[in-house]
Amino acid sequence: MRVPMSWLAEVVDVTPGSTGEDVAAALVRVGLEEEGLETGGVTGRLVVGRVLSAEPEPQKNGKTIRWCSLDVGETDETGASTPRGIVCGAPNIVEGADVVVALPGAVLPGGFAIAARKTYGHVSDGMVASAAEIGLGEDHDGIIVLSELLGTGRTRGLTPGQDAKGLLGLDEEVVEVNVTPDRGYCFSVRGLGREYAHGARLDVAQAFHDPVDVAVPAAGDGGGWPVTLAEHTGEEVGSGLAPGCTRFATRVVRGIDAGATAPFWLRRRLQQCGVRSISLAVDVTNYVMLLPGQPLHAYDAAALRGAIRVRRAGPGERLTTLDGADRTLSPQDLLITDDDGARPLGIAGVMGGAQTEVTAATTDVVLEAACFDAVTIARSARRHRLPSEASRRFERGVDPEIGPAAAQLAVDLLVAHGGGTAEAGAGDVASASAASEVETIALRDGLVRDLTGMDVERQATVELLEQVGCSVGPGEPLDSGVDTFAVTPPSWRPDLRADVDLVEEVARLHGYEHIPSVLPAAPVGAGLSPAQRHRRRVAQALAVDGFVEVLTYPFMAGGRSEQLALAADDPRRAALSVANPLSAEEPLLRTSLLATLVDAARRNLSRGGDSALGGSLALYEIGQVVLPRVGAPAAPVLGVDERPSDDQLAALEAALPHQPVHVAGILTGDRVPAGVHGGGRAADHADAIAAAQLVAATMGLRLEPASAQHAPWHPGRCAALSVGGSVVGHAGELHPRVTAALDLPARSVAFELDLDALVVAAAEVETFAAPVSTYPLAKEDLAVVVPEGVTAEAVLAALRDGIEASEVGGVSVGDVVEDLRVFDVYTGAQVPQDHRSLAFSLRLRATDRTLTATETAAVREAALAGVARVGGVLRS
């Protein structure tokens, strides 16, 4: 909203000497946002010039210029006038006319600098300006003749050399503020004047001059234009729509001069506020809209057919609006109609129709000043993509009490400048369902202090609310005995609906700077939860192992299940869809981390990510997946007006899908890069399993791998990973069809684990580092023969169990085992058929002594005893 300083000064006593910056600062002080300050954009000398002569000079190009002599108020040392010679091409410059002259050194809007220059054989010492050249309009056809622009009455007494910037308002500052949605009353000079009084700490009752404080004819007696407001009848029964119009005031002005135009001062104010001048009737309605904030609409009375009726649109009904567009209407649109409701005239509060538009031939005008439902207008403006100055005000709430006064302001202007005659009576129709009184709000004494920390006295609270326009009286005491105020908001403040709204008013008028800055005491917390600690350790361990963490959106495409080769009965296919997805191509919530992690891998590879990381790519992510519950009920739709009940919360909880936290990783390319030592080693399924084991190890767990067939992994290179007999994830090489479908390198490997399940299985891990032994290492190698069907992992488990179950001198031999791993697999003539030989290395070390031969032999024997439980024997 823009407001010129002179217009603001007409509705409020602006502090003498105040600049635009001072006014903007006062408005900011009470919560408005400054957008900027503007002036006419002209610097240097812009003066009134009187044409002494204008000699036409035809040119060879067919154009006729005029060599003019102009008195611009300059004299020589003897006091004699020294006219300036200026070349002008405008056809309307005549001898004796008072015009606007830009002298050398002036700079016009757009950075156009004026200087004396030779043209058409003369030295033109300045420029006679048109309206467009000094920012007063779009007229390029001729120069400004002040008697035509201002009217002969306002040009009497003009003298050559007089400052034209002040005369035309080009030196006036215009303050622009951003109006928040809850402060719709500030979309008017009236509202900004009141807010300036608050911000400048003025007495509103003395300093503010309400522009709607005008005498209004009494309604009835056939005045105005007949109007009917349709309530919910017929097809509208049960529609759930608001009546739409609560008040509709009309006035009629007849005999307007069809050729009359709005005075320059009115058109200039519209221009300063960013509104284009069109015609007298339209300019007057726009002017009144800007002044008190009440949108008006003007109809050509000759084009109306009978009474006006306000109703909802019918299905499929159409209307051609003022912009020439043919629009299909909705039953939610509110219409202005005539001819007993049969003919639509406009979309109420948004835009009028072309059939009753005021034209250059209009002499009789019907003025409308109505109050429409804010939600209805907002929806219509957005549905038809027709944001207008009127709808912008209606959707924020218009003062329902000022319609007749706003219409009177428009009538006075039309009569004064159009020569018309106003009909004596006025029309004013109210809806039967309109609220007769504004609801009173109970404000508890002390609530301002409790919510803001400001200690505002009772009387100061009352005075501040009365400054806003509220009526304040004693209220009913609460059951606790605390006193209350009974506060009735003014009609122009529809945003004041609860006690907290009143507290905000007191706070902003008392001054936000008085709100104390009190830092809350930091409560002593318990630190991270066990699950949080585990997740951080896992993330750190994977990062140290060479993985890079990524965060992907939890949305996947509908065809991702096919790309991952999931079976038809795989529960991961049952993905939930999002009602309003960020992208229509990815409407589903992911059921596994790999479903979105593969996109990050492909994106990095397409941008050279493999070469940037030394020939490899290793990504991981920790995040939630969404797994719908089988047979879960539909989630209830809860309201926002009250706290949900325990039963409603329980129903909502039962409908929510399971959302466990997973960890997943993907590797491509070389796991060990090539170097001076030789060629590199490509990542394989063992690396994916090792990364999964690393995750478990950071939580004090060891995963039990077993061969499995589980998409999207290769059936021959996939391991199911278990803890305590429960499968918690899978790892291995991705299926060739999956890598091809996802455009990933062949032989890519990946893992995914249920991190929540691991957290449940894990005990708290001590963060202390294991002591480093300074004693020598003892080595034992074992080669055992086992049946072909016994896995290496089963033999390792048997070795561990045997070692941990044995003791030497009352001390478990497992305490000295530093490392146990398989290092060779052999099948051939030296082992029985259907058997294989597995070789294991044992690394033994004590922290407090050197191990003896007896102790190392005891560990060896214990290990062999464990192997015997799975059918293994020492290879001879």
Secondary structure, DSSP 8 states (H G I E B T S, - for coil): -EEEHHHHHHHB---TT--HHHHHHHHHHTT-EEEEEE--S-BS-EEEEEEEEEEEEE-TTS-EEEEEEEE-S-B-TTS-B--EEEEE--TT--TT-EEEEE-TT-EETTTEE---EEETTEEE-SEE-BTGGGTS-S--SSB-BHHHHH-HHHHTT--TT-BHHHHHTTT--EEEEE--TT-GGGSSHHHHHHHHHHHTT--HHHHB--TT------B-TT-S--EEE--S-GGGTT-----SEEEEEEEEEE---TT----HHHHHHHHHTT-----HHHHHHHHHHHTTS---EEEEGGG--S-EEEEE--TT-EEEBTTS-EEE--TTSEEEEETTTTEEEEETTTEEBSTT---TT---EEEEEEEE-HHHHHHHHHHTT---HHHHHHTT---TT-HHHHHHHHHHHHHHHH--EE-S-BEEEE-TTS-SS---EEEETTHHHHHH-----HHHHHHHHHHHT-EEEE----TTS--EEEEE--TT-TT--SHHHHHHHHHHHH-GGGS------------S-HHHHHHHHHHHHHHHTT-EE----SEE-TTHHHHTT--TT-GGG---B-SS-S-TT--EE-SSSHHHHHHHHHHHHHTTHHHHTTSEEEEEEEEE--B--TT--------SSS---HHHHHHHHHHS-B--EEEEEEEEEEEE--BTTB--EE--HHHHHHHHHHHHHTTT---EEEE---TTEEEEEEEEEEETTEEEEEEEEE-HHHHHHTT--TT-EEEEEEHHHHHHH------S------S--EEEEEEEEEETTS-HHHHHHHHHHHHHT-EETTEEGGGGEEEEEEEEEE-STTS-TTEEEEEEEEEE--SSS---HHHHHHHHHHHHHHHHTTT-EE--
